[in-house]
Amino acid sequence: MTGEITASNLEQTRDVTQLVSAVGPMNRSIQHRPALAEQRAAAAERLEHRAQPLAHAVGVNRRSVT
């Protein structure tokens, strides 16, 4: 009986170790996503600010041509 309990404990320990090994990379990936989203939002905002003068220039040019 003791041998069965020991074997069961060893199996559970192995399973938990495998689970922890699998969850670790997933957890890091999930934590990384918000940072990427924040970087993309900041880049989009910078691009929008840079595009405004160009849009204004195109608008002025269109009015002068028509």
Phi, psi and omega in degrees: 000315180298323178296322178294319179295318179297316179297319179296318178297318179296319179295317178296320178298316178298316180296317179294320178297318177295320179296315179298319179296326180281323184285328182306305179298323178296318180297317179296321179296316180295320180290334182283332184300314179299324178296318178295319179297320179295319178296319179294319179296318179295320178295320178295321179294317178298318179296320178298317179296323178288330183282336183302312179298323179294316179298321178295316180296320178294320178297317179295317180297319179296320180292326181284336181279325184276000000 
